[in-house]
Each structure stands twice: as structure tokens, then as C-alpha cells.
């Protein structure tokens, strides 16, 4: 009898959750949002040399007064710049799928914050600056389009596989969501491993709300196999952190082991390291933040503003196989 009651309880929770999700989806669908992407990467080409002043007037923030017109004309004709423009035009001859994703992201941002104003979305080349793939301000989103040409693109030869893996078009809107998340998270002190985990857990939870049309693997930048490993080994990873008393440790080496981008997480256990994905601490932080949201009556803004220790203590997080 007790087992039946438990099953019925969880079924009722699932039904309520599905209804709430559908309510949000319906509301988001009603929000008008038309995005036009400005292809600065294609405007800044050889055939537009004579129109340089016109381009500078339309995009003053793309030009520095420290450089002369001659400098920019030389850059337009630079062989690398020509090749970058050629490849971005080939790979992104049709930007319609990316625009659909961006429109959906903006609709969700508007749903959760009515003050959100649609920014200009501009694509440009950056000499493959993969550390700054997207820049977000209140009025502009600048996309380094040459960092999304596909993991196997020739421009990325020499880069490590774990970096190249997410240099593809499907990750563009994921990176945009991350930059918006960073703007809204209040967590100035990140000293302990727990601080780092919860900070990135907030970013991933923000993605849950803003880009629900992306898979969990895409949100964290894992392959499906890497995500499956993280789910299957969640309890073991958590036990490792607890047994070694790492949560409140301020050891400066821990972010490189479990938080920062890397080919694998560093447990220094031969049987684990080879199979583990990097950034496993972010995954655990994500589960903590999700548990906090599920077990407390809090909205998204409150979650993003709450300190790591409060989130952890109130989350009742306890992974089980």
C-alpha cells in the first residue's frame, strides 16, 4: 500500500511539472520576437573598400580611432581575413536555424524579465578567438562566427580536441545563454570548490530555463557519452568530494581539476580519469542548484542571487544510484 502511495505521489508531481512546463512554453510562444542578424563578417570584404566610411558609421564600435583607414583596408585584403570570410560565408550561407535558436532564447529572456530589450545581433570574424566566442551587452550581441565552423574544420588544427568539440553552430546559442547568465548571477566571492560548483551550477540552471530546446549534454558542452558518464557516476564523484573534504577547500589547484575546461577531470585515479569528462564539478553544481530549486519555493532571480552555502544547505542534495 505504501509503495503504491509513493508511486502515485511522484506521478502527481510529474503531471504538475508537465503542466507548468507547458504553461511556460505556451506563454513563450506568444511573445513576438523577430531577429535579424547583421553579417558584419560579410560586409567587411574586399568589394566594400570604397564603402569603408559607410561601414564605419554603421558599426563605429567595430573600429578603433587608433588605426587609420589604410590599416583597415590592408586588413580587408589580408590573406587570412579573406580566407576567414570565405569559410564563414560557405559554412553559414544560411543562418536560419541559428536565428530560430536566438529568437527562442530572446523569447525566454523576455518571459523571465519583461524589461529585456532585443539587442542587435552582429557576426564578425576574430581570427578564431575561441576564448571570446560571444560578447553580450545591453544593446549588442557580437558573435565570433569563425569560432563555430565545426569541430573538424581546418582552421582549428592544432587546438586540443576538448576545445574544438564545441566550436560548432549548435553551441552558438548555448554560449549566448551562458553570457547572459553571467550578467545576472550575483556571487562575488568564489573561494571554495563549492563556490565554484554552485556558480557554474547557476549558469547551467539558467540555461535550463532559457534554452530548454537544447539537450542537457549541449548545455554543459558534453557529448552524450560524456553526459551519460556524469549521470552514472554522480554518486561516486560526490562521495569522492565528501570523503576528501573538498567542498570547502580553497586549494587553488581544485578548479583546474574539476571546474575549468579540460580533456578530463583529475581525480588522480587511473581507472576514472581516462573516462571522465572535464568540468565534472560544474555538473555536480548543476545538480545541487536543481535540487535547491525543486525543494524550495524560489524563483529564478532568487536562485541566481543566493550564496553558494545557503543553496547547498537548503538543497538537500544527496545523489543515489
Secondary structure, 3 states (H helix, E strand, C coil): CHHHHHHHHHHHHHHHHHHHHHHHHHHHHCCCCCCCEEEHHHHCCHHHHHHHHHHHHHCHHHCCCCCCHHHHHHHHHCHHHHHHHHHHHHHCCCCHHHHHHHHHHHHHHHHHCCCCCCCEEEEECCCCCHHHCEEECCCEEEEEHHHCCCCCCHHHCCCCHHHHCCCCHHHHHHHHHHHHHHHHCCCCCCCCHHHHHHHHHHHHHHHHHHCCCCCHHHHHCCCHHHHHHHHHCHHHHHHHHHHCCCCCCCCCCHHHHHCCCCCCCCCCCHHHHCCCCCCHHHHHHHHHHHHHHHHCCCCHHHHHHCCHHHHHHHHCCCCCC
